Amino acid sequence: MPKNFQYRGRSVDELKNMSMDEFINLLPSRMRRSLKRGLSHEQRVVLERIRMNDTKPIRTHARDLIVLPEMVGKTIHVHKGSAFIEIRITEKMLGHYIGEFSITNTPVRHGKPGIGASRSSMYIPLK
């Protein structure tokens, strides 16, 4: 039997019914301070589009937006620098920045050493 998710002892339905100020007081200090200072224009636009729109995914560059309870279940396309990454918001993402879920750098996979791999391989005679 799966355990119901709770954020700081409260279910997602309770969090959705809370006011924004009550939810802010549950967040860690960095997120709490960020939200108390107010939302940027771009963050406000994204939240308004989330509130209005039910099915269509939203594209945004606002990677510093904090996941709020009203965003759970929505799909957001977050820009990673070269493309948009589709993110489906779940309960476990509450209180995190949406930019944390679209990684901007790719891991480096170096090839095998061979001709042209280093300066010393320049002098290897070819057969």
NORRA-V742449 format. One line per field, one symbol per residue. phi: phi as a letter, one per 40 degrees, with the letter a starting at -180 (. if undefined). burial: + if it has 16 or more other C-alpha atoms within 10 Angstrom, else -. Layout:
# NORRA-V742449
phi->???
burial->???
This chain:
# NORRA-V742449
phi->.ccccbbfgbcccccccccccccdccccccccccccchcccccccccccccccbbccbbabccccccbdcccgcbbcbcbhbacbcbccbcccdgbccccbbccbbccbccccacgcaccccbcccc
burial->------+----+--+-------++-++---++--+-------+--++--+------++++++++++++++++-+++++++----+++-+-+-+++++++-++-------------------------
